[in-house]
Amino acid sequence: MAVPAITAEWICTRCGATNRKLVPIRLTRAADRCVTCHAAHVVEADERPVRWRARLEE
Ligand SMILES: [Zn+2]
């Protein structure tokens, strides 16, 4: 059975590029890498469902 997923949209804190990642619906936190500059980020669900908060992974 397919796991329901949502598209998390996040803005790279290094280069400002918009990234999108398909995340299982129950997840509120995910690791992703910017498609443009490849900086590793941790993205977390915000109150708005689509736009997620992003910070550089340490
Ligand atoms: Zn970037």
N, CA, C, O and the ligand as a Tripos MOL2 file, in Angstrom:
@<TRIPOS>MOLECULE
protein
  233   231    59     0     0
PROTEIN
NO_CHARGES

@<TRIPOS>ATOM
      1 N           0.8410   -1.1920    0.0000 N.3       1 MET1
      2 CA          0.0000    0.0000    0.0000 C.3       1 MET1
      3 C           0.8760    1.2420    0.0000 C.2       1 MET1
      4 O           1.8590    1.3210    0.7370 O.2       1 MET1
      5 N           0.5250    2.1790   -0.8040 N.am      2 ALA2
      6 CA          1.3150    3.4070   -0.8850 C.3       2 ALA2
      7 C           1.1230    4.2500    0.3690 C.2       2 ALA2
      8 O           0.0110    4.3570    0.8860 O.2       2 ALA2
      9 N           2.1760    4.8320    0.8430 N.am      3 VAL3
     10 CA          2.1020    5.7220    1.9970 C.3       3 VAL3
     11 C           1.6770    7.1070    1.5090 C.2       3 VAL3
     12 O           2.2850    7.6570    0.5910 O.2       3 VAL3
     13 N           0.6330    7.6690    2.1220 N.am      4 PRO4
     14 CA          0.2210    9.0260    1.7190 C.3       4 PRO4
     15 C           1.3570   10.0160    1.9620 C.2       4 PRO4
     16 O           2.0240    9.9750    2.9960 O.2       4 PRO4
     17 N           1.5600   10.8840    1.0140 N.am      5 ALA5
     18 CA          2.6800   11.8180    1.1240 C.3       5 ALA5
     19 C           2.2480   13.2170    0.7110 C.2       5 ALA5
     20 O           1.3020   13.3980   -0.0560 O.2       5 ALA5
     21 N           2.9630   14.1930    1.2370 N.am      6 ILE6
     22 CA          2.7190   15.5770    0.8610 C.3       6 ILE6
     23 C           3.9870   16.1730    0.3020 C.2       6 ILE6
     24 O           5.0820   15.6610    0.5330 O.2       6 ILE6
     25 N           3.8370   17.2490   -0.4290 N.am      7 THR7
     26 CA          5.0050   17.9430   -0.9440 C.3       7 THR7
     27 C           5.4010   19.0440    0.0280 C.2       7 THR7
     28 O           4.6380   19.9820    0.2590 O.2       7 THR7
     29 N           6.5780   18.9290    0.5890 N.am      8 ALA8
     30 CA          7.1120   19.9690    1.4720 C.3       8 ALA8
     31 C           7.9640   20.9120    0.6350 C.2       8 ALA8
     32 O           8.8780   20.4860   -0.0710 O.2       8 ALA8
     33 N           7.6520   22.1900    0.7250 N.am      9 GLU9
     34 CA          8.4020   23.1780   -0.0280 C.3       9 GLU9
     35 C           9.2670   23.9530    0.9570 C.2       9 GLU9
     36 O           8.7790   24.3890    2.0000 O.2       9 GLU9
     37 N          10.5340   24.1270    0.6400 N.am     10 TRP10
     38 CA         11.4210   24.8570    1.5580 C.3      10 TRP10
     39 C          12.4120   25.6880    0.7600 C.2      10 TRP10
     40 O          12.7500   25.3830   -0.3830 O.2      10 TRP10
     41 N          12.8610   26.7500    1.4130 N.am     11 ILE11
     42 CA         13.7740   27.6910    0.7710 C.3      11 ILE11
     43 C          15.1830   27.4610    1.3060 C.2      11 ILE11
     44 O          15.3900   27.4290    2.5190 O.2      11 ILE11
     45 N          16.1230   27.3070    0.4320 N.am     12 CYS12
     46 CA         17.5190   27.1180    0.8400 C.3      12 CYS12
     47 C          18.0340   28.3610    1.5430 C.2      12 CYS12
     48 O          17.8970   29.4730    1.0330 O.2      12 CYS12
     49 N          18.6350   28.1700    2.7300 N.am     13 THR13
     50 CA         19.1390   29.3240    3.4780 C.3      13 THR13
     51 C          20.4590   29.8230    2.9140 C.2      13 THR13
     52 O          20.9040   30.9180    3.2580 O.2      13 THR13
     53 N          21.0820   29.0430    2.0610 N.am     14 ARG14
     54 CA         22.3590   29.4610    1.5000 C.3      14 ARG14
     55 C          22.1870   30.2110    0.1870 C.2      14 ARG14
     56 O          22.7610   31.2840    0.0040 O.2      14 ARG14
     57 N          21.3940   29.6490   -0.7330 N.am     15 CYS15
     58 CA         21.2890   30.2600   -2.0620 C.3      15 CYS15
     59 C          19.8890   30.7710   -2.3910 C.2      15 CYS15
     60 O          19.6960   31.4190   -3.4200 O.2      15 CYS15
     61 N          18.9130   30.4910   -1.5330 N.am     16 GLY16
     62 CA         17.5760   31.0230   -1.7500 C.3      16 GLY16
     63 C          16.7230   30.2400   -2.7290 C.2      16 GLY16
     64 O          15.6030   30.6520   -3.0320 O.2      16 GLY16
     65 N          17.2200   29.1340   -3.2240 N.am     17 ALA17
     66 CA         16.4540   28.3330   -4.1770 C.3      17 ALA17
     67 C          15.2850   27.6570   -3.4780 C.2      17 ALA17
     68 O          15.3750   27.2890   -2.3070 O.2      17 ALA17
     69 N          14.1920   27.4990   -4.2060 N.am     18 THR18
     70 CA         13.0450   26.7590   -3.6900 C.3      18 THR18
     71 C          13.2250   25.2770   -3.9870 C.2      18 THR18
     72 O          13.5070   24.8820   -5.1180 O.2      18 THR18
     73 N          13.0570   24.4770   -2.9580 N.am     19 ASN19
     74 CA         13.1860   23.0280   -3.1040 C.3      19 ASN19
     75 C          11.8720   22.3650   -2.7370 C.2      19 ASN19
     76 O          11.0820   22.8940   -1.9560 O.2      19 ASN19
     77 N          11.6590   21.2100   -3.3120 N.am     20 ARG20
     78 CA         10.4520   20.4470   -2.9620 C.3      20 ARG20
     79 C          10.8390   19.0160   -2.6670 C.2      20 ARG20
     80 O          11.6770   18.4190   -3.3430 O.2      20 ARG20
     81 N          10.2070   18.4830   -1.6390 N.am     21 LYS21
     82 CA         10.4930   17.1110   -1.2660 C.3      21 LYS21
     83 C           9.1890   16.4110   -0.9120 C.2      21 LYS21
     84 O           8.3490   16.9650   -0.2030 O.2      21 LYS21
     85 N           9.0300   15.2060   -1.4050 N.am     22 LEU22
     86 CA          7.8590   14.4120   -1.0690 C.3      22 LEU22
     87 C           8.0940   13.7330    0.2720 C.2      22 LEU22
     88 O           9.0490   12.9740    0.4380 O.2      22 LEU22
     89 N           7.2070   14.0160    1.2340 N.am     23 VAL23
     90 CA          7.3940   13.5380    2.6000 C.3      23 VAL23
     91 C           6.1640   12.7300    3.0240 C.2      23 VAL23
     92 O           5.0370   13.1460    2.7590 O.2      23 VAL23
     93 N           6.3640   11.5830    3.6760 N.am     24 PRO24
     94 CA          5.2210   10.8370    4.2110 C.3      24 PRO24
     95 C           4.3880   11.7310    5.1160 C.2      24 PRO24
     96 O           4.9370   12.5250    5.8800 O.2      24 PRO24
     97 N           3.0840   11.6120    5.0390 N.am     25 ILE25
     98 CA          2.1820   12.6130    5.6010 C.3      25 ILE25
     99 C           2.3330   12.7980    7.1160 C.2      25 ILE25
    100 O           2.0690   13.8890    7.6200 O.2      25 ILE25
    101 N           2.7430   11.7840    7.8390 N.am     26 ARG26
    102 CA          2.8440   11.9290    9.3030 C.3      26 ARG26
    103 C           4.1500   12.5670    9.7400 C.2      26 ARG26
    104 O           4.2920   12.9940   10.8860 O.2      26 ARG26
    105 N           5.0920   12.6290    8.8290 N.am     27 LEU27
    106 CA          6.4050   13.1600    9.1830 C.3      27 LEU27
    107 C           6.3550   14.6800    9.3080 C.2      27 LEU27
    108 O           5.7150   15.3470    8.4950 O.2      27 LEU27
    109 N           7.0300   15.2360   10.3290 N.am     28 THR28
    110 CA          7.0670   16.6860   10.4740 C.3      28 THR28
    111 C           8.4840   17.2050   10.3090 C.2      28 THR28
    112 O           8.7330   18.4040   10.4380 O.2      28 THR28
    113 N           9.4070   16.3040   10.0260 N.am     29 ARG29
    114 CA         10.8030   16.6950    9.9430 C.3      29 ARG29
    115 C          11.4990   15.7800    8.9520 C.2      29 ARG29
    116 O          11.2830   14.5680    8.9470 O.2      29 ARG29
    117 N          12.3340   16.3710    8.1180 N.am     30 ALA30
    118 CA         13.0080   15.5590    7.1150 C.3      30 ALA30
    119 C          14.3540   16.1800    6.7870 C.2      30 ALA30
    120 O          14.5640   17.3780    6.9780 O.2      30 ALA30
    121 N          15.2500   15.3630    6.2990 N.am     31 ALA31
    122 CA         16.5410   15.8650    5.8340 C.3      31 ALA31
    123 C          16.4930   15.9370    4.3180 C.2      31 ALA31
    124 O          15.9700   15.0420    3.6540 O.2      31 ALA31
    125 N          17.0470   17.0160    3.7820 N.am     32 ASP32
    126 CA         17.0620   17.1560    2.3320 C.3      32 ASP32
    127 C          18.2940   17.9590    1.9410 C.2      32 ASP32
    128 O          18.9710   18.5500    2.7810 O.2      32 ASP32
    129 N          18.5560   17.9610    0.6640 N.am     33 ARG33
    130 CA         19.7160   18.6480    0.1520 C.3      33 ARG33
    131 C          19.2430   19.5960   -0.9480 C.2      33 ARG33
    132 O          18.4110   19.2260   -1.7760 O.2      33 ARG33
    133 N          19.7670   20.8070   -0.9530 N.am     34 CYS34
    134 CA         19.3640   21.7910   -1.9530 C.3      34 CYS34
    135 C          19.7210   21.2950   -3.3570 C.2      34 CYS34
    136 O          20.8340   20.8240   -3.5920 O.2      34 CYS34
    137 N          18.7670   21.4040   -4.2860 N.am     35 VAL35
    138 CA         19.0330   20.9380   -5.6520 C.3      35 VAL35
    139 C          20.0430   21.8220   -6.3610 C.2      35 VAL35
    140 O          20.7040   21.3800   -7.3010 O.2      35 VAL35
    141 N          20.1670   23.0610   -5.9230 N.am     36 THR36
    142 CA         21.0320   24.0100   -6.6170 C.3      36 THR36
    143 C          22.4510   24.0380   -6.0480 C.2      36 THR36
    144 O          23.4180   23.9220   -6.8020 O.2      36 THR36
    145 N          22.5900   24.1930   -4.7190 N.am     37 CYS37
    146 CA         23.9340   24.3210   -4.1430 C.3      37 CYS37
    147 C          24.3200   23.0980   -3.3020 C.2      37 CYS37
    148 O          25.4370   23.0240   -2.7900 O.2      37 CYS37
    149 N          23.4080   22.1530   -3.1610 N.am     38 HIS38
    150 CA         23.6700   20.8720   -2.4930 C.3      38 HIS38
    151 C          23.9600   20.9980   -1.0010 C.2      38 HIS38
    152 O          24.5250   20.0840   -0.4010 O.2      38 HIS38
    153 N          23.5800   22.1180   -0.4020 N.am     39 ALA39
    154 CA         23.7470   22.2660    1.0400 C.3      39 ALA39
    155 C          22.7280   21.3800    1.7610 C.2      39 ALA39
    156 O          21.5490   21.3620    1.4060 O.2      39 ALA39
    157 N          23.1900   20.6510    2.7680 N.am     40 ALA40
    158 CA         22.2990   19.7690    3.5320 C.3      40 ALA40
    159 C          21.4630   20.6020    4.4980 C.2      40 ALA40
    160 O          21.9920   21.4680    5.1950 O.2      40 ALA40
    161 N          20.1850   20.3460    4.5360 N.am     41 HIS41
    162 CA         19.2680   21.0700    5.4100 C.3      41 HIS41
    163 C          18.4050   20.0970    6.1970 C.2      41 HIS41
    164 O          18.1770   18.9580    5.7890 O.2      41 HIS41
    165 N          17.9350   20.5810    7.3360 N.am     42 VAL42
    166 CA         16.8570   19.9040    8.0530 C.3      42 VAL42
    167 C          15.6250   20.7580    7.8380 C.2      42 VAL42
    168 O          15.6540   21.9620    8.0950 O.2      42 VAL42
    169 N          14.5490   20.1590    7.3750 N.am     43 VAL43
    170 CA         13.3210   20.9200    7.1440 C.3      43 VAL43
    171 C          12.2540   20.4160    8.1030 C.2      43 VAL43
    172 O          12.1180   19.2170    8.3450 O.2      43 VAL43
    173 N          11.4970   21.3750    8.6430 N.am     44 GLU44
    174 CA         10.4660   21.0350    9.6220 C.3      44 GLU44
    175 C           9.1410   21.6650    9.2330 C.2      44 GLU44
    176 O           9.0900   22.8020    8.7640 O.2      44 GLU44
    177 N           8.0700   20.9090    9.4350 N.am     45 ALA45
    178 CA          6.7360   21.4000    9.1160 C.3      45 ALA45
    179 C           6.4160   22.6290    9.9590 C.2      45 ALA45
    180 O           6.7310   22.6860   11.1470 O.2      45 ALA45
    181 N           5.7890   23.6000    9.3250 N.am     46 ASP46
    182 CA          5.3670   24.8150   10.0060 C.3      46 ASP46
    183 C           3.8470   24.7830   10.1370 C.2      46 ASP46
    184 O           3.2090   23.7870    9.7950 O.2      46 ASP46
    185 N           3.2740   25.8680   10.6290 N.am     47 GLU47
    186 CA          1.8180   25.9010   10.7410 C.3      47 GLU47
    187 C           1.1660   25.8700    9.3740 C.2      47 GLU47
    188 O           0.1100   25.2650    9.1920 O.2      47 GLU47
    189 N           1.8010   26.5240    8.4160 N.am     48 ARG48
    190 CA          1.2990   26.4230    7.0430 C.3      48 ARG48
    191 C           1.7460   25.0750    6.4780 C.2      48 ARG48
    192 O           2.9140   24.7100    6.6100 O.2      48 ARG48
    193 N           0.8610   24.3540    5.8720 N.am     49 PRO49
    194 CA          1.1620   22.9610    5.4980 C.3      49 PRO49
    195 C           2.1870   22.7970    4.3890 C.2      49 PRO49
    196 O           2.9000   21.7930    4.3610 O.2      49 PRO49
    197 N           2.2800   23.7390    3.4880 N.am     50 VAL50
    198 CA          3.1320   23.5060    2.3170 C.3      50 VAL50
    199 C           4.5480   24.0130    2.5410 C.2      50 VAL50
    200 O           5.5180   23.3010    2.2770 O.2      50 VAL50
    201 N           4.6680   25.2600    3.0340 N.am     51 ARG51
    202 CA          5.9830   25.8580    3.1920 C.3      51 ARG51
    203 C           6.6090   25.3850    4.5020 C.2      51 ARG51
    204 O           6.0640   25.6290    5.5780 O.2      51 ARG51
    205 N           7.7270   24.7230    4.4110 N.am     52 TRP52
    206 CA          8.4040   24.2210    5.6050 C.3      52 TRP52
    207 C           9.5770   25.1250    5.9680 C.2      52 TRP52
    208 O          10.1460   25.8110    5.1190 O.2      52 TRP52
    209 N           9.9220   25.1050    7.2530 N.am     53 ARG53
    210 CA         11.0940   25.8410    7.7310 C.3      53 ARG53
    211 C          12.3440   25.0220    7.4170 C.2      53 ARG53
    212 O          12.3520   23.7960    7.5320 O.2      53 ARG53
    213 N          13.3900   25.7250    7.0210 N.am     54 ALA54
    214 CA         14.6270   25.0210    6.6880 C.3      54 ALA54
    215 C          15.7890   25.6390    7.4480 C.2      54 ALA54
    216 O          15.8470   26.8550    7.6300 O.2      54 ALA54
    217 N          16.7070   24.7980    7.8880 N.am     55 ARG55
    218 CA         17.9530   25.2970    8.4590 C.3      55 ARG55
    219 C          19.0860   24.3970    8.0150 C.2      55 ARG55
    220 O          18.8900   23.2160    7.7300 O.2      55 ARG55
    221 N          20.2520   24.9640    7.9620 N.am     56 LEU56
    222 CA         21.4130   24.1900    7.5500 C.3      56 LEU56
    223 C          21.6660   23.0700    8.5370 C.2      56 LEU56
    224 O          21.5890   23.2640    9.7500 O.2      56 LEU56
    225 N          21.9620   21.9200    8.0160 N.am     57 GLU57
    226 CA         22.2800   20.7870    8.8670 C.3      57 GLU57
    227 C          23.6820   20.9770    9.4160 C.2      57 GLU57
    228 O          24.5990   21.3430    8.6800 O.2      57 GLU57
    229 N          23.8520   20.7240   10.7290 N.am     58 GLU58
    230 CA         25.1660   20.9530   11.3440 C.3      58 GLU58
    231 C          25.9660   19.6870   11.4340 C.2      58 GLU58
    232 O          27.0950   19.7040   11.9260 O.2      58 GLU58
    233 ZN         20.9410   26.1450   -2.0850 Zn       59 ZN59
@<TRIPOS>BOND
     1     1     2 1
     2     2     3 1
     3     3     4 2
     4     3     5 am
     5     5     6 1
     6     6     7 1
     7     7     8 2
     8     7     9 am
     9     9    10 1
    10    10    11 1
    11    11    12 2
    12    11    13 am
    13    13    14 1
    14    14    15 1
    15    15    16 2
    16    15    17 am
    17    17    18 1
    18    18    19 1
    19    19    20 2
    20    19    21 am
    21    21    22 1
    22    22    23 1
    23    23    24 2
    24    23    25 am
    25    25    26 1
    26    26    27 1
    27    27    28 2
    28    27    29 am
    29    29    30 1
    30    30    31 1
    31    31    32 2
    32    31    33 am
    33    33    34 1
    34    34    35 1
    35    35    36 2
    36    35    37 am
    37    37    38 1
    38    38    39 1
    39    39    40 2
    40    39    41 am
    41    41    42 1
    42    42    43 1
    43    43    44 2
    44    43    45 am
    45    45    46 1
    46    46    47 1
    47    47    48 2
    48    47    49 am
    49    49    50 1
    50    50    51 1
    51    51    52 2
    52    51    53 am
    53    53    54 1
    54    54    55 1
    55    55    56 2
    56    55    57 am
    57    57    58 1
    58    58    59 1
    59    59    60 2
    60    59    61 am
    61    61    62 1
    62    62    63 1
    63    63    64 2
    64    63    65 am
    65    65    66 1
    66    66    67 1
    67    67    68 2
    68    67    69 am
    69    69    70 1
    70    70    71 1
    71    71    72 2
    72    71    73 am
    73    73    74 1
    74    74    75 1
    75    75    76 2
    76    75    77 am
    77    77    78 1
    78    78    79 1
    79    79    80 2
    80    79    81 am
    81    81    82 1
    82    82    83 1
    83    83    84 2
    84    83    85 am
    85    85    86 1
    86    86    87 1
    87    87    88 2
    88    87    89 am
    89    89    90 1
    90    90    91 1
    91    91    92 2
    92    91    93 am
    93    93    94 1
    94    94    95 1
    95    95    96 2
    96    95    97 am
    97    97    98 1
    98    98    99 1
    99    99   100 2
   100    99   101 am
   101   101   102 1
   102   102   103 1
   103   103   104 2
   104   103   105 am
   105   105   106 1
   106   106   107 1
   107   107   108 2
   108   107   109 am
   109   109   110 1
   110   110   111 1
   111   111   112 2
   112   111   113 am
   113   113   114 1
   114   114   115 1
   115   115   116 2
   116   115   117 am
   117   117   118 1
   118   118   119 1
   119   119   120 2
   120   119   121 am
   121   121   122 1
   122   122   123 1
   123   123   124 2
   124   123   125 am
   125   125   126 1
   126   126   127 1
   127   127   128 2
   128   127   129 am
   129   129   130 1
   130   130   131 1
   131   131   132 2
   132   131   133 am
   133   133   134 1
   134   134   135 1
   135   135   136 2
   136   135   137 am
   137   137   138 1
   138   138   139 1
   139   139   140 2
   140   139   141 am
   141   141   142 1
   142   142   143 1
   143   143   144 2
   144   143   145 am
   145   145   146 1
   146   146   147 1
   147   147   148 2
   148   147   149 am
   149   149   150 1
   150   150   151 1
   151   151   152 2
   152   151   153 am
   153   153   154 1
   154   154   155 1
   155   155   156 2
   156   155   157 am
   157   157   158 1
   158   158   159 1
   159   159   160 2
   160   159   161 am
   161   161   162 1
   162   162   163 1
   163   163   164 2
   164   163   165 am
   165   165   166 1
   166   166   167 1
   167   167   168 2
   168   167   169 am
   169   169   170 1
   170   170   171 1
   171   171   172 2
   172   171   173 am
   173   173   174 1
   174   174   175 1
   175   175   176 2
   176   175   177 am
   177   177   178 1
   178   178   179 1
   179   179   180 2
   180   179   181 am
   181   181   182 1
   182   182   183 1
   183   183   184 2
   184   183   185 am
   185   185   186 1
   186   186   187 1
   187   187   188 2
   188   187   189 am
   189   189   190 1
   190   190   191 1
   191   191   192 2
   192   191   193 am
   193   193   194 1
   194   194   195 1
   195   195   196 2
   196   195   197 am
   197   197   198 1
   198   198   199 1
   199   199   200 2
   200   199   201 am
   201   201   202 1
   202   202   203 1
   203   203   204 2
   204   203   205 am
   205   205   206 1
   206   206   207 1
   207   207   208 2
   208   207   209 am
   209   209   210 1
   210   210   211 1
   211   211   212 2
   212   211   213 am
   213   213   214 1
   214   214   215 1
   215   215   216 2
   216   215   217 am
   217   217   218 1
   218   218   219 1
   219   219   220 2
   220   219   221 am
   221   221   222 1
   222   222   223 1
   223   223   224 2
   224   223   225 am
   225   225   226 1
   226   226   227 1
   227   227   228 2
   228   227   229 am
   229   229   230 1
   230   230   231 1
   231   231   232 2
@<TRIPOS>SUBSTRUCTURE
     1 MET1         2 RESIDUE 1 A MET
     2 ALA2         6 RESIDUE 1 A ALA
     3 VAL3        10 RESIDUE 1 A VAL
     4 PRO4        14 RESIDUE 1 A PRO
     5 ALA5        18 RESIDUE 1 A ALA
     6 ILE6        22 RESIDUE 1 A ILE
     7 THR7        26 RESIDUE 1 A THR
     8 ALA8        30 RESIDUE 1 A ALA
     9 GLU9        34 RESIDUE 1 A GLU
    10 TRP10       38 RESIDUE 1 A TRP
    11 ILE11       42 RESIDUE 1 A ILE
    12 CYS12       46 RESIDUE 1 A CYS
    13 THR13       50 RESIDUE 1 A THR
    14 ARG14       54 RESIDUE 1 A ARG
    15 CYS15       58 RESIDUE 1 A CYS
    16 GLY16       62 RESIDUE 1 A GLY
    17 ALA17       66 RESIDUE 1 A ALA
    18 THR18       70 RESIDUE 1 A THR
    19 ASN19       74 RESIDUE 1 A ASN
    20 ARG20       78 RESIDUE 1 A ARG
    21 LYS21       82 RESIDUE 1 A LYS
    22 LEU22       86 RESIDUE 1 A LEU
    23 VAL23       90 RESIDUE 1 A VAL
    24 PRO24       94 RESIDUE 1 A PRO
    25 ILE25       98 RESIDUE 1 A ILE
    26 ARG26      102 RESIDUE 1 A ARG
    27 LEU27      106 RESIDUE 1 A LEU
    28 THR28      110 RESIDUE 1 A THR
    29 ARG29      114 RESIDUE 1 A ARG
    30 ALA30      118 RESIDUE 1 A ALA
    31 ALA31      122 RESIDUE 1 A ALA
    32 ASP32      126 RESIDUE 1 A ASP
    33 ARG33      130 RESIDUE 1 A ARG
    34 CYS34      134 RESIDUE 1 A CYS
    35 VAL35      138 RESIDUE 1 A VAL
    36 THR36      142 RESIDUE 1 A THR
    37 CYS37      146 RESIDUE 1 A CYS
    38 HIS38      150 RESIDUE 1 A HIS
    39 ALA39      154 RESIDUE 1 A ALA
    40 ALA40      158 RESIDUE 1 A ALA
    41 HIS41      162 RESIDUE 1 A HIS
    42 VAL42      166 RESIDUE 1 A VAL
    43 VAL43      170 RESIDUE 1 A VAL
    44 GLU44      174 RESIDUE 1 A GLU
    45 ALA45      178 RESIDUE 1 A ALA
    46 ASP46      182 RESIDUE 1 A ASP
    47 GLU47      186 RESIDUE 1 A GLU
    48 ARG48      190 RESIDUE 1 A ARG
    49 PRO49      194 RESIDUE 1 A PRO
    50 VAL50      198 RESIDUE 1 A VAL
    51 ARG51      202 RESIDUE 1 A ARG
    52 TRP52      206 RESIDUE 1 A TRP
    53 ARG53      210 RESIDUE 1 A ARG
    54 ALA54      214 RESIDUE 1 A ALA
    55 ARG55      218 RESIDUE 1 A ARG
    56 LEU56      222 RESIDUE 1 A LEU
    57 GLU57      226 RESIDUE 1 A GLU
    58 GLU58      230 RESIDUE 1 A GLU
    59 ZN59       233 GROUP 0 **** ****
